[in-house]
Amino acid sequence: MSKSGIAPHEKFQVHELLQLKNICALKVSSLTGMVDDPKLRVILETELENSQTQIKELREFMQ
């Protein structure tokens, strides 16, 4: 078992999830600039904030 207390395969799965969240945040970030609808913009901005928080939490978990 590693220092973080998780098995190697679990660490790999968390790493994959972190990659997915990074891709989602990047895509949402790029889409936000192209959106004119205020309601959709709020949804995208909220999603970006949530993704950034989750990325931070996953990074902390990996360390």
Secondary structure, 3 states (H helix, E strand, C coil): CCCCCCCHHHHHHHHHHHHHHHHHHHHHHHHHCCCCCHHHHHHHHHHHHHHHHHHHHHHHHHC
